[in-house]
Amino acid sequence: KSIRVTFMTVSERKTVYPTEDHEAMERALGIGDGERVLEIGGGDNPFSRADVLVDVDFQTGRHRDGGAIRKGASGQQYVQADVSALPFREKSFDFVICIQVLEHVDDPGSACEELMRVAHRGFIETPRKWTEYYAGHPTHQWLVEEADGGLIFEPVLYDSSPFLNFALPSLWKSPELVKRARRTYPHIPSIQMAWKDRFSYEIRGESPVRSSAENQTVALRHYHFARNLLTWAAAPEHGLFHAGCAEKMAPGNAACSDLHTFYRVLCGKRPLRGSLSFRRFMVALSASLALKISRRFENWFNTLTTKFLGENSMKNEGNGNDG
């Protein structure tokens, strides 16, 4: 089924919002002194200007790769609630900020309505549809596009990233990539939308999963995510939590159990008793050793290339842009 609700279109300004730079964000969004600010889903980097922070889960953090939410500035109020049913009066906030959240929710239509109900204006950021194809996350339920000043939500119908999450390991190990993705060019991988009063949205179809569900389909998504990260020799701590989720949600599944144990060995943890044959345990142990050796060579290579590149640069005599 398709649901479309249309209201006032969003502001058409082409401002780039550096979401990791909170002072710059405050200026770009025009948040004034004394204005009451709500943040939805601050995760590991709560917006320092927010007066109230809402999250659906402050502890287990399945949507945050197992991490608990990081406390922000002193004096901020924390409220555990679902963005689709916020416990606040109408227009009780001047501004609401919602970064990398709507792709996770069960009901994006209700979430959008709640944002517009509780605040006079706000800011939304989500991954672009094509970003999900090469990066993505097992807890993302929606592919999001922008059209005519609004948002379009389509359900994620695949259980494994079409391009095996290949972009994530490079991002995790490169501070420069993080800076470019979150501060310099965040509008390229993500939709950034400032709105006032109302914005339009369209829901195309239904998601086959729910954020709180623990079933075979959800287990499969966590399993493939963890498996894909091994393809690119990602740091194993990024996949351990998801391999554990897969085993928990699909008890008795040998593939999930073996993958979780393999990750535990890679991370230097004791394997669960009887979870791997001796031969497969030795494979995991050898992989752990090979990973450590390869990391040393990679660090050495990076040191040498950084030294070379620091002494070798070509200046752009034209427009001065590097992107």
Secondary structure per residue as TSV (DSSP state, phi and psi in degrees):
chain	resnum	aa	ss	phi	psi
A	1	K	-	360.0	158.5
A	2	S	E	-128.0	130.2
A	3	I	E	-121.4	128.2
A	4	R	E	-130.1	128.0
A	5	V	E	-126.7	125.6
A	6	T	-	-122.4	131.1
A	7	F	-	-133.3	-155.6
A	8	M	S	-57.8	137.0
A	9	T	-	-75.5	161.4
A	10	V	-	-76.1	167.8
A	11	S	-	-58.9	141.9
A	12	E	-	-95.9	7.6
A	13	R	-	-65.2	147.7
A	14	K	-	-101.7	32.5
A	15	T	-	-63.3	138.2
A	16	V	-	-93.1	126.5
A	17	Y	-	-103.4	109.7
A	18	P	-	-78.9	86.6
A	19	T	T	-62.4	-21.6
A	20	E	T	-86.4	-11.2
A	21	D	-	-103.7	96.1
A	22	H	H	-67.0	-38.1
A	23	E	H	-65.7	-41.9
A	24	A	H	-66.3	-37.3
A	25	M	H	-63.4	-42.9
A	26	E	H	-59.6	-40.8
A	27	R	H	-69.8	-45.4
A	28	A	H	-64.1	-34.1
A	29	L	T	-86.2	-7.6
A	30	G	T	68.0	35.4
A	31	I	-	-79.7	119.3
A	32	G	-	-89.9	164.3
A	33	D	T	-60.6	137.1
A	34	G	T	84.4	-7.8
A	35	E	-	-75.6	142.7
A	36	R	-	-89.9	123.7
A	37	V	E	-119.4	134.3
A	38	L	E	-114.3	136.4
A	39	E	E	-118.5	137.4
A	40	I	E	-104.3	121.6
A	41	G	-	66.6	57.8
A	42	G	-	-68.6	-21.4
A	43	G	T	58.0	-131.2
A	44	D	T	-89.7	5.6
A	45	N	S	-146.3	67.3
A	46	P	-	-59.0	140.9
A	47	F	-	-63.7	120.4
A	48	S	T	-65.2	-22.7
A	49	R	T	-87.5	-8.6
A	50	A	-	-70.2	138.0
A	51	D	S	-85.8	-33.6
A	52	V	E	-131.5	134.4
A	53	L	E	-118.0	128.2
A	54	V	E	-111.4	135.4
A	55	D	E	-145.6	148.2
A	56	V	S	-76.6	-19.5
A	57	D	-	-154.7	113.3
A	58	F	S	-90.3	-6.3
A	59	Q	S	-113.5	-74.0
A	60	T	S	-69.4	-36.7
A	61	G	-	61.2	49.4
A	62	R	G	-58.6	-33.4
A	63	H	G	-78.9	-9.0
A	64	R	G	-116.7	29.7
A	65	D	T	58.7	32.6
A	66	G	T	92.7	-5.4
A	67	G	-	-86.3	145.1
A	68	A	-	-74.5	157.0
A	69	I	-	-65.2	141.0
A	70	R	-	-87.9	131.9
A	71	K	-	-67.0	139.8
A	72	G	-	-95.1	-141.1
A	73	A	S	-67.8	152.6
A	74	S	T	-65.3	147.0
A	75	G	T	89.9	-6.8
A	76	Q	-	-76.2	142.9
A	77	Q	E	-95.8	136.7
A	78	Y	E	-111.5	130.2
A	79	V	E	-130.0	123.2
A	80	Q	E	-87.2	116.6
A	81	A	-	-163.8	164.0
A	82	D	-	-93.3	134.6
A	83	V	T	-60.5	-21.4
A	84	S	T	-79.3	-7.8
A	85	A	S	-151.0	74.2
A	86	L	-	-77.9	137.4
A	87	P	-	-87.8	48.9
A	88	F	S	-130.0	154.0
A	89	R	-	-71.5	163.1
A	90	E	T	-60.9	135.9
A	91	K	T	51.6	38.6
A	92	S	-	-84.3	-3.7
A	93	F	E	-128.8	147.3
A	94	D	E	-77.2	-33.3
A	95	F	E	-146.6	141.1
A	96	V	E	-127.3	133.5
A	97	I	E	-116.2	132.5
A	98	C	E	-139.2	96.2
A	99	I	E	-111.4	122.8
A	100	Q	S	55.5	49.4
A	101	V	-	-124.3	-46.5
A	102	L	T	-63.0	-23.4
A	103	E	T	-70.8	-14.1
A	104	H	T	-92.5	-22.9
A	105	V	-	-78.6	158.5
A	106	D	S	-73.1	-38.4
A	107	D	-	-129.8	84.9
A	108	P	H	-64.5	-28.1
A	109	G	H	-62.8	-48.9
A	110	S	H	-64.1	-36.8
A	111	A	H	-63.4	-44.7
A	112	C	H	-61.7	-42.6
A	113	E	H	-62.2	-39.7
A	114	E	H	-67.4	-39.4
A	115	L	H	-59.2	-44.3
A	116	M	H	-71.7	-27.6
A	117	R	H	-73.1	-42.0
A	118	V	H	-89.8	-11.7
A	119	A	E	-134.9	155.1
A	120	H	E	-77.6	-34.1
A	121	R	E	-154.1	171.1
A	122	G	E	-170.2	-174.2
A	123	F	E	-140.7	134.0
A	124	I	E	-125.1	138.2
A	125	E	E	-134.3	134.5
A	126	T	E	-140.2	159.2
A	127	P	E	-63.7	144.6
A	128	R	B	-70.7	158.2
A	129	K	H	-55.2	-46.8
A	130	W	H	-71.0	-23.9
A	131	T	H	-64.6	-37.3
A	132	E	H	-62.4	-30.2
A	133	Y	H	-67.6	-32.7
A	134	Y	H	-110.1	-11.2
A	135	A	S	-118.9	-91.6
A	136	G	-	70.7	176.9
A	137	H	-	-157.7	144.9
A	138	P	T	-65.1	-16.6
A	139	T	T	-94.8	0.0
A	140	H	-	-78.8	125.9
A	141	Q	-	-102.2	-15.4
A	142	W	E	-132.9	140.6
A	143	L	E	-95.1	128.3
A	144	V	E	-117.4	134.9
A	145	E	E	-128.4	160.8
A	146	E	E	-113.0	140.3
A	147	A	E	-156.4	134.3
A	148	D	T	53.6	38.2
A	149	G	T	76.1	13.7
A	150	G	E	-135.6	-169.4
A	151	L	E	-116.2	143.7
A	152	I	E	-121.3	127.9
A	153	F	E	-111.9	126.0
A	154	E	E	-122.7	139.9
A	155	P	E	-69.0	144.7
A	156	V	-	-74.7	118.0
A	157	L	-	-108.4	-3.6
A	158	Y	-	-100.7	152.4
A	159	D	S	-100.0	-14.6
A	160	S	S	-129.4	137.9
A	161	S	-	-50.8	129.0
A	162	P	T	-55.4	-30.9
A	163	F	T	-118.1	30.1
A	164	L	T	59.2	30.9
A	165	N	T	54.0	34.8
A	166	F	T	-65.0	-24.2
A	167	A	H	-78.8	-23.3
A	168	L	H	-66.1	-46.9
A	169	P	H	-58.1	-39.1
A	170	S	H	-64.3	-39.4
A	171	L	H	-65.4	-44.4
A	172	W	H	-62.9	-31.8
A	173	K	T	-101.0	6.6
A	174	S	-	-125.9	103.3
A	175	P	H	-57.2	-32.1
A	176	E	H	-66.8	-40.7
A	177	L	H	-65.5	-40.7
A	178	V	H	-59.8	-44.8
A	179	K	H	-60.3	-44.1
A	180	R	I	-68.9	-38.3
A	181	A	I	-74.4	-33.1
A	182	R	I	-107.4	-16.5
A	183	R	I	-122.5	-47.1
A	184	T	I	-85.7	-47.4
A	185	Y	S	-128.2	46.5
A	186	P	T	-66.1	-20.7
A	187	H	T	-74.7	-11.6
A	188	I	T	-79.6	-54.6
A	189	P	T	-79.2	-16.0
A	190	S	E	-127.9	149.7
A	191	I	E	-79.6	131.4
A	192	Q	E	-124.8	122.7
A	193	M	E	-137.8	114.7
A	194	A	E	-93.6	137.6
A	195	W	E	-137.9	159.6
A	196	K	E	-137.9	132.3
A	197	D	S	71.1	-70.3
A	198	R	-	-144.0	161.0
A	199	F	-	-143.5	161.9
A	200	S	-	-95.2	152.8
A	201	Y	E	-152.2	158.1
A	202	E	E	-140.2	132.6
A	203	I	E	-108.2	119.3
A	204	R	E	-110.9	93.5
A	205	G	S	96.6	-177.2
A	206	E	-	-122.2	144.6
A	207	S	-	-75.5	137.7
A	208	P	S	-78.7	-3.9
A	209	V	S	-128.7	169.3
A	210	R	-	-127.6	148.5
A	211	S	T	-62.0	-30.0
A	212	S	T	-93.9	-2.0
A	213	A	-	-72.1	148.2
A	214	E	-	-132.8	81.3
A	215	N	S	-132.9	-175.0
A	216	Q	H	-60.9	-39.7
A	217	T	H	-65.6	-45.8
A	218	V	H	-65.6	-41.4
A	219	A	H	-58.4	-40.7
A	220	L	H	-63.5	-36.9
A	221	R	H	-68.1	-41.5
A	222	H	H	-67.4	-38.8
A	223	Y	H	-60.7	-49.7
A	224	H	H	-65.7	-36.8
A	225	F	H	-61.1	-49.6
A	226	A	H	-62.8	-40.5
A	227	R	H	-65.5	-42.2
A	228	N	H	-61.7	-37.8
A	229	L	H	-63.9	-31.7
A	230	L	H	-64.5	-32.0
A	231	T	H	-58.1	-34.1
A	232	W	T	-104.7	15.0
A	233	A	T	52.4	41.8
A	234	A	-	-67.4	155.9
A	235	A	-	-54.9	125.9
A	236	P	T	-63.7	-22.3
A	237	E	H	-63.4	-21.1
A	238	H	H	-75.1	-24.9
A	239	G	H	-102.7	-16.0
A	240	L	H	-57.9	-47.9
A	241	F	H	-59.7	-42.4
A	242	H	H	-72.8	-34.7
A	243	A	H	-63.4	-38.9
A	244	G	H	-65.3	-39.9
A	245	C	H	-60.5	-43.7
A	246	A	H	-60.9	-44.7
A	247	E	H	-65.6	-40.3
A	248	K	H	-63.9	-39.8
A	249	M	H	-82.6	-19.0
A	250	A	S	-127.7	64.5
A	251	P	T	-60.4	137.3
A	252	G	T	89.9	-8.3
A	253	N	-	-81.4	116.1
A	254	A	H	-63.8	-38.3
A	255	A	H	-63.7	-43.3
A	256	C	H	-66.9	-42.2
A	257	S	H	-63.5	-44.3
A	258	D	H	-65.3	-40.9
A	259	L	H	-64.8	-41.2
A	260	H	H	-63.5	-44.0
A	261	T	H	-64.2	-40.2
A	262	F	H	-58.7	-44.3
A	263	Y	H	-64.4	-39.6
A	264	R	H	-60.8	-41.0
A	265	V	H	-66.5	-42.9
A	266	L	H	-59.4	-33.5
A	267	C	T	-89.6	6.2
A	268	G	T	77.4	20.6
A	269	K	-	-99.5	156.3
A	270	R	-	-70.1	129.1
A	271	P	-	-68.9	151.5
A	272	L	-	-68.0	142.4
A	273	R	T	-59.0	129.8
A	274	G	T	71.9	12.3
A	275	S	S	-84.8	-20.3
A	276	L	S	-136.2	146.7
A	277	S	-	-68.2	163.3
A	278	F	H	-59.8	-42.0
A	279	R	H	-62.0	-45.1
A	280	R	H	-71.9	-31.1
A	281	F	H	-63.7	-41.1
A	282	M	H	-66.4	-34.9
A	283	V	H	-62.1	-45.1
A	284	A	H	-63.9	-42.1
A	285	L	H	-64.0	-41.5
A	286	S	H	-65.2	-39.0
A	287	A	H	-63.8	-38.3
A	288	S	H	-62.3	-44.0
A	289	L	H	-65.1	-44.1
A	290	A	H	-62.0	-37.4
A	291	L	H	-64.7	-43.2
A	292	K	H	-63.7	-42.0
A	293	I	H	-65.3	-43.8
A	294	S	H	-64.1	-34.4
A	295	R	H	-64.4	-38.3
A	296	R	H	-64.6	-44.5
A	297	F	H	-65.9	-37.3
A	298	E	H	-64.2	-43.1
A	299	N	H	-63.7	-40.1
A	300	W	H	-62.2	-47.0
A	301	F	H	-59.5	-44.6
A	302	N	H	-62.8	-38.0
A	303	T	H	-62.4	-44.7
A	304	L	H	-67.6	-44.4
A	305	T	H	-69.6	-34.6
A	306	T	H	-62.8	-41.1
A	307	K	H	-62.4	-44.9
A	308	F	H	-65.0	-48.5
A	309	L	H	-65.9	-28.9
A	310	G	H	-66.0	-22.1
A	311	E	T	-105.0	4.0
A	312	N	-	-136.3	109.5
A	313	S	-	-148.1	148.1
A	314	M	-	-115.3	121.5
A	315	K	-	-82.0	139.6
A	316	N	-	-85.8	111.6
A	317	E	S	-84.2	-1.0
A	318	G	S	-91.3	-105.0
A	319	N	S	-88.2	-6.1
A	320	G	-	78.8	5.6
A	321	N	-	-93.4	148.4
A	322	D	-	-105.9	1.6
A	323	G	-	-130.4	360.0
